[in-house]
Amino acid sequence: SSRESKTLGNGVEARKYPFTLTTSAASTLLWDSGIIGYLLFMSIIIAGGKCAFHLAKEVPRHESAILETIAVMLLLNLLLNLYNADLIDSPAYQVFVAFWIGYVLLCRKKILQSR
């Protein structure tokens, strides 16, 4: 309802207010899903980053470097979502985040199977 689209028209709330509601990912998520939706979305990012840091200690060096990089990128999104809307509006960025979380889960699965 807060989106402004050139093809589909404006959402109900976007027409009601003169200012732009989609200036950042945080404002969009807060407006569209509330504080609970925003916190749930960010908890996925936090959990992925923390898991990547923990797994980096248990894998070989080349995978450790990849996992540490992924952890930093995921945790940087906590700050970046306050300043830009790429996490919500950029399909390429969303695919990157999905691949990062998928790689963390794949490494976690390999470690759990090897135990």
Backbone hydrogen bonds in HBPLUS format (Angstrom, degrees):
<---DONOR---> <-ACCEPTOR-->    atom                        ^
c    i                          cat <-CA-CA->   ^        H-A-AA   ^      H-
h    n   atom  resd res      DA  || num        DHA   H-A  angle D-A-AA Bond
n    s   type  num  typ     dist DA aas  dist angle  dist       angle   num
A0014-ALA N   A0001-SER O   3.30 MM  13  6.68 143.0  2.45 164.8 155.9     1
A0011-GLY N   A0003-ARG O   3.10 MM   8  5.61 158.9  2.15 173.2 168.0     2
A0015-ARG N   A0011-GLY O   3.13 MM   4  6.36 144.2  2.26 148.2 155.8     3
A0016-LYS N   A0012-VAL O   3.29 MM   4  6.51 139.8  2.47 137.0 147.7     4
A0016-LYS N   A0013-GLU O   3.15 MM   3  4.98 124.0  2.48  90.6 105.1     5
A0017-TYR N   A0013-GLU O   3.28 MM   4  6.46 151.9  2.36 153.3 156.4     6
A0028-THR N   A0024-SER O   3.10 MM   4  6.29 161.2  2.13 147.3 152.7     7
A0025-ALA N   A0084-ASN O   2.93 MM  59  6.08 152.0  2.01 127.7 120.2     8
A0029-LEU N   A0025-ALA O   2.88 MM   4  6.02 169.8  1.89 153.6 156.7     9
A0026-ALA N   A0081-ASN O   2.91 MM  55  5.44 155.8  1.97 152.5 144.5    10
A0030-LEU N   A0026-ALA O   2.85 MM   4  5.94 163.4  1.88 151.6 157.0    11
A0031-TRP N   A0027-SER O   2.93 MM   4  5.94 156.4  1.99 141.7 148.3    12
A0032-ASP N   A0028-THR O   2.88 MM   4  5.98 164.0  1.90 153.3 157.9    13
A0033-SER N   A0029-LEU O   2.81 MM   4  5.54 160.0  1.85 145.2 151.4    14
A0034-GLY N   A0030-LEU O   3.00 MM   4  4.42 134.3  2.22 111.3 119.7    15
A0038-TYR N   A0034-GLY O   3.01 MM   4  6.21 159.0  2.06 149.7 156.1    16
A0039-LEU N   A0035-ILE O   2.91 MM   4  6.04 164.1  1.93 146.9 151.3    17
A0040-LEU N   A0036-ILE O   2.91 MM   4  6.07 156.3  1.96 149.5 156.2    18
A0041-PHE N   A0037-GLY O   2.98 MM   4  6.11 160.8  2.01 145.7 150.9    19
A0042-MET N   A0038-TYR O   2.94 MM   4  6.17 164.6  1.97 153.3 157.5    20
A0043-SER N   A0039-LEU O   2.84 MM   4  5.92 140.6  1.99 139.0 150.1    21
A0044-ILE N   A0040-LEU O   3.27 MM   4  6.58 140.9  2.43 143.3 150.9    22
A0046-ILE N   A0042-MET O   2.87 MM   4  6.16 161.7  1.91 153.7 159.0    23
A0047-ALA N   A0043-SER O   2.86 MM   4  5.86 164.8  1.88 143.4 148.2    24
A0048-GLY N   A0044-ILE O   3.00 MM   4  6.11 156.9  2.06 142.9 149.3    25
A0049-GLY N   A0045-ILE O   3.02 MM   4  6.23 159.2  2.06 147.9 153.3    26
A0050-LYS N   A0046-ILE O   2.89 MM   4  6.11 168.1  1.91 158.9 161.8    27
A0051-CYS N   A0047-ALA O   2.93 MM   4  5.93 161.2  1.96 145.6 151.5    28
A0052-ALA N   A0048-GLY O   3.00 MM   4  6.09 153.6  2.07 142.0 149.1    29
A0053-PHE N   A0049-GLY O   3.08 MM   4  6.36 156.1  2.14 146.9 152.6    30
A0054-HIS N   A0050-LYS O   3.03 MM   4  6.31 159.5  2.07 150.7 156.2    31
A0055-LEU N   A0051-CYS O   2.87 MM   4  6.04 159.2  1.91 151.5 157.5    32
A0056-ALA N   A0052-ALA O   3.00 MM   4  6.05 139.9  2.17 141.0 151.0    33
A0057-LYS N   A0054-HIS O   3.37 MM   3  5.83 154.7  2.44 107.2 113.5    34
A0058-GLU N   A0055-LEU O   2.95 MM   3  5.34 154.4  2.02 113.5 121.4    35
A0064-SER N   A0060-PRO O   2.82 MM   4  5.98 147.0  1.93 151.9 162.9    36
A0065-ALA N   A0061-ARG O   3.01 MM   4  6.26 153.5  2.08 151.4 155.6    37
A0066-ILE N   A0062-HIS O   3.39 MM   4  6.61 156.2  2.45 136.6 142.4    38
A0067-LEU N   A0063-GLU O   2.88 MM   4  6.11 165.1  1.90 152.9 156.9    39
A0068-GLU N   A0064-SER O   2.89 MM   4  6.07 156.9  1.95 148.6 154.9    40
A0069-THR N   A0065-ALA O   3.05 MM   4  6.19 155.3  2.12 142.8 149.3    41
A0070-ILE N   A0066-ILE O   2.93 MM   4  6.20 159.9  1.97 151.2 156.9    42
A0071-ALA N   A0067-LEU O   2.86 MM   4  6.04 156.9  1.92 145.9 152.6    43
A0072-VAL N   A0068-GLU O   3.02 MM   4  6.24 160.0  2.06 146.3 150.9    44
A0073-MET N   A0069-THR O   2.97 MM   4  6.21 163.8  2.00 151.3 155.9    45
A0074-LEU N   A0070-ILE O   2.85 MM   4  6.05 162.9  1.87 154.8 159.3    46
A0075-LEU N   A0071-ALA O   2.94 MM   4  6.08 166.1  1.96 151.1 155.2    47
A0076-LEU N   A0072-VAL O   2.85 MM   4  5.97 140.2  2.01 145.0 155.8    48
A0077-ASN N   A0074-LEU O   3.14 MM   3  5.41 138.7  2.32 100.6 111.8    49
A0078-LEU N   A0075-LEU O   3.16 MM   3  5.53 151.8  2.24 104.9 112.7    50
A0079-LEU N   A0076-LEU O   3.08 MM   3  5.58 131.5  2.32 109.7 120.2    51
A0080-LEU N   A0076-LEU O   2.94 MM   4  6.19 169.3  1.95 154.2 157.8    52
A0081-ASN N   A0077-ASN O   2.99 MM   4  5.69 147.8  2.10 136.8 141.0    53
A0082-LEU N   A0079-LEU O   3.15 MM   3  5.77 158.3  2.20 114.9 121.4    54
A0083-TYR N   A0080-LEU O   3.02 MM   3  5.32 148.7  2.12 108.3 117.4    55
A0084-ASN N   A0080-LEU O   3.04 MM   4  6.13 155.9  2.10 169.1 173.1    56
A0088-ILE N   A0085-ALA O   3.06 MM   3  5.51 145.9  2.18 112.0 121.5    57
A0089-ASP N   A0085-ALA O   2.75 MM   4  5.75 173.6  1.75 167.4 169.5    58
A0090-SER N   A0086-ASP O   3.11 MM   4  4.86 156.7  2.17 124.5 127.7    59
A0094-GLN N   A0090-SER O   3.03 MM   4  6.32 155.3  2.09 153.5 161.1    60
A0095-VAL N   A0091-PRO O   2.99 MM   4  6.24 149.5  2.09 146.4 153.8    61
A0096-PHE N   A0092-ALA O   3.09 MM   4  6.41 155.4  2.15 144.6 151.0    62
A0097-VAL N   A0093-TYR O   3.01 MM   4  6.31 163.4  2.04 151.8 155.3    63
A0098-ALA N   A0094-GLN O   2.96 MM   4  6.16 156.7  2.02 144.1 150.8    64
A0099-PHE N   A0095-VAL O   2.88 MM   4  6.13 157.8  1.93 152.0 157.8    65
A0100-TRP N   A0096-PHE O   2.84 MM   4  6.12 156.9  1.90 153.5 160.4    66
A0101-ILE N   A0097-VAL O   2.99 MM   4  6.20 170.1  2.00 154.3 156.0    67
A0102-GLY N   A0098-ALA O   2.87 MM   4  5.97 153.9  1.94 143.2 151.7    68
A0103-TYR N   A0099-PHE O   2.84 MM   4  6.01 151.8  1.92 147.8 154.3    69
A0104-VAL N   A0100-TRP O   3.07 MM   4  6.35 156.6  2.13 148.1 154.3    70
A0105-LEU N   A0101-ILE O   3.00 MM   4  6.26 160.4  2.04 149.5 154.6    71
A0106-LEU N   A0102-GLY O   2.91 MM   4  6.11 148.5  2.01 143.2 152.3    72
A0107-CYS N   A0103-TYR O   2.97 MM   4  6.21 162.4  2.00 151.4 155.0    73
A0108-ARG N   A0104-VAL O   2.94 MM   4  6.16 154.4  2.01 146.7 154.5    74
A0109-LYS N   A0105-LEU O   2.92 MM   4  6.09 154.0  1.99 143.9 150.5    75
A0110-LYS N   A0106-LEU O   2.99 MM   4  6.30 158.0  2.04 148.8 154.4    76
A0111-ILE N   A0107-CYS O   3.01 MM   4  6.23 157.9  2.06 148.8 154.2    77
A0112-LEU N   A0108-ARG O   2.96 MM   4  6.16 160.8  2.00 149.7 155.2    78
A0113-GLN N   A0109-LYS O   2.96 MM   4  6.13 151.3  2.04 148.2 155.9    79
A0114-SER N   A0110-LYS O   3.09 MM   4  6.22 140.8  2.25 139.6 149.5    80
